[in-house]
Amino acid sequence: MKPIIYQVLTRLFGNRNSTNKEWGTIKENGVGKMNDFDDVVLGKIKGLGATHVWFTGVIRHASQTDYTRHGVPCQHPDVVKGIAGSPYAITDYYDIDPDIAVDTEHRMGEWQALVERTHRAGLKVVMDFVPNHVAREYKSICKPDGVKDLGEGDNTDYHFSRDNNFYYINAPLDLSCIENSNTKDGAWRSASACSELRRYEEMPARATGNDVFSAAPSRNDWYETVKLNYGIDYCDAGGRSEHFSPIPDTWLKMADILLFWAQTGVDAFRCDMAEMVPAEFWTWATERVKIRYPEVRFIGEVYNPAEYRKYISAGFNWLYDKVGMYDCVREVMCGRRSTSDITAQWQQTDDILGNMLYFLENHDEQRIASDFFAADARRGIPGLIVCALFNTSPFMLYAGQEFGERGMDKEGFSGRDGRTTIFDYWCVDTLRRGYFNRMQLSEEEKTLEASYRRILTLANSEPAVSEGLCYDLMYANRHIADRQFAFLRRHGRETLLVASNFDDMPQECDITIPRHAFDFLKIEEGTYHAVDLLTDNATELSLEADRAVRIAVPPLGGVVLKMQR
């Protein structure tokens, strides 16, 4: 099966409160709940072609919303980005975010019920694991008996010690450079329910999550987080040094957290900034998890192509292909690169193609339809055809992408940047209409969704896509290598000819199939009856080695011709 991962920011997905007040509180703007993912909604996600749902922002993270009546510690607004806070500033690895529970006291039970509903719908569950950093005010109130909190046994007199969980700087934390940057118009903690009179204090300061070993991070740093220590001394007198034996304390604690969530039924962990954590830890930890839960998969956010194979060897099943395929296809969609560059990108990972996760959107990237990207959601369709149907790589899409969500709201901390906020309470209107009030969808949105569904369901309904061989035709078709991309898929006696058109105009493409393709895929020459799986239109094709076959390809779209004799 070809994994198709549907990413949702859980707090946003089911929110039907369309107030959308800039810098709005949870009472003003509302929040989505785990229970919004009922059997009907999960069935719609499954029907789109998804095999997995990545529930982003499930573990409790720093927020300016007050849950002290439920025993949840307040977070100081100086070290919370936005009102809702970043889901990557974890405050308790063993707890569920209270925002997304209907019954706060039973939030873990609601999570367990969501896992069971998701499995019942035929979908697998992906959860974030944030291993590199935690919120400044991390404090677990749900850790199992006998588990020590992160930093609880640290010797703060040392900048580095193998069994410290954090790195310490012999100076107080200085956040002066970020004053007035966390609330609207510089109104410090104006929207916080957890406001205090004093500024946030930390002595000694701890290193910031993005490897800032200084007491004075900048406003562009991950200043709301602190970096975890996996046994690497980054500031040793002789340079960086590694201290992995005996096993560092952080290794033990983080492996226990993975096992804790795996036993709730999590099928895969999307590991945030995995390459900022040593591969040696991943080798050790993934083995420990897979011994007990052999079906669990690990997805790594790794951006350095030179590190890909190391992290796959360390136990990762799939890695983000951001720097290669995403960056390339984005530029092709925007008309700044030619389609021939797609070939060059996949060839860089030819030996690990099945491990590379393709995507066109996620919470870090700008929306296709935003003014900062392609400004038109239809421009994503040819890229979708390539990324979802080429080779056996898994594919990921971000909730709302299928309706052309633009990401052009000015939500608060996030601002108008072409992304959907991860920091603010908000209602994503395309999701509200697409899943909870479909009568309000425009015809253009319905058409786009139908295209996504048709393409994505092919990924697993057609064995030629999910498990077949793939043959890139571009080296024999340089005349179309600017705005079109063509390839073959083959499984058993079934052959698919796929052509994707990134151009605004329809194209009559003369596609040559070289003799090597006939030999490699064991295709016979002759006349074939072909059906376009995207439109159901039928035609006759005459296939001869090294001869061109003319294919009509629609603008900003493509054809998937299933050929039978």
Disulfide bonds with the S-S distance in Angstrom:
Cys74-Cys194 2.18
